[in-house]
Amino acid sequence: MFVLALMPILWLVLALCGMKMEAWKASIGALVIAAALGIGVWKMTPINAATAALEGMAMAIWPIVIVIIAAVFTYNLTVHTGAMETIKGMLTSVSSDKRVLVLLIGWCFGGFLEGMAGFGTAVAIPASMLMALGFDPIIAILACLIANGVPTMFGSIGIPTTTLASITGLDPVRLALTQALQVAPFVLITPFLMVMLVGGGPKALKGVLPITLITGLAVTLPEIAAAAFIGADLPMVVAAVVALVVTFLVALKMKGDVPDEYRLEAPQSEEKLTAKRALTAWAPFILIFVILVLTSKLVPFINGPLSAIKTTVNIYQGDPDATLTFSWINTPGVLILICGIVGGLIQGCPFGEMMGVLWRTCKQMSKTIVTMLAVLGCAKIMGYSGMIASIAAFFVNTLGGLYPLMAPVLGALGTFVTGSGTSSEVLFGSVQQQAAQAIGANEYWLCAANSLGISAGKMLSPQSIAIGTAACGLMGKDGEVLGKIAIYAFAFVIVMAVFIQVGVMMGLGF
């Protein structure tokens, strides 16, 4: 039963890694396999299988797909209006030290892009910017892959975490805090790894040790605070904004000559940067930040009435108590879309052009949307049929008290295969929860461990690597990048496994 229950996941591994099939096609195959097994082996009725898949697809559309479209639309709009060039110019005018620039662009700005949009933007944009400044393209890609790992759980306005909370029924704020605390040591070490990578070893830390530590703390501490007081939507956005400002200011105050081996000559923009131009360029992102904070639980008199505008339905026919709630206004996708449009108007973009950008964004993300529909439909069938329970039972019976060692490995595997932190949460979130219940571990600790493993799987994912190599014009170099990034990814997942196991043995949980 364990092997049969794993068939949809094994199919994804074979289809994506062995057959090089596109993710949307592989995901549809997984959905078909899950439905066939659910009906044929686990004795689901066809109507129950169909409505289970329909519930997953409804969950995918609202709120996940709407967030994906809104976030990527906002980014595409800033590119369309030329505002992204202004943002790039601001970031590259700070320092001629490549160690500082990789922190500012790869770490801070990349983290911001991951928090806002995700889906490869945090690798493609910073890596291409670093290459344009004179970085070796392979080094630029590796640095951005390392940087893009740890923010993934809070990427795209926290969709991986909110999805995990929805699937498991865990409190999203408590879950987000657990995740932020678990990932904190890895967040702190990442800027040091990036500096050593671009500088050729530990010697590169000389002269930039303070700013490297400061930028790590500037992400870690705000991320924990935002997770504790706001929830899953904004931790990475808040942390990246704080880190951008702090790192920017510290870089401006840094004195002394830059050693020749680390010096780059950043191109100068012919157009003078004014405060108005800067604010206009950042307007959509500023609006999103402010609106999401104002509509969060930090402001209950706004959050309460907006959250009350919702509809609760029963889709899955096998359980009348299995309900799904749609929040129509106070959901990140709707709010981001509105802010993106208002920001576009501020930047002088006609409404008709914005609708054109939105249409092109929907076409651009269409395959991702199909993937999410199929993966969530598959996951719901696996959950309701008992397939997830069979997987969890096998791991628990085989590993017993050592199961926590496997928890982040599963998270990494899911992301490596699908290229998506959200998909990994969907595939393995319920496995982690049921395993925690079976061995008496804290559910939040083990479910968050799945998110922790995503950090390692994301940097190793073939999809992430392909995005980086395509952005830097290195198609065909994926194998070289994979070989070099694997050292970091495997080191991360090994340390994570031990960390989670020790945490369970100590009874940690938040």
PyMOL commands that set and color helices and strands:
alter all, ss='L'
color gray80, all
select helices_A, chain A and resi 2-18+23-40+46-81+83-92+98-116+121-132+137-149+152-168+172-199+202-205+209-229+235-253+260-262+275-294+300-307+332-346+351-364+366-385+387-405+407-418+421-439+443-460+462-471+478-505
alter helices_A, ss='H'
color red, helices_A
select strands_A, chain A and resi 310-314+323-327
alter strands_A, ss='S'
color yellow, strands_A
deselect
rebuild
show_as cartoon
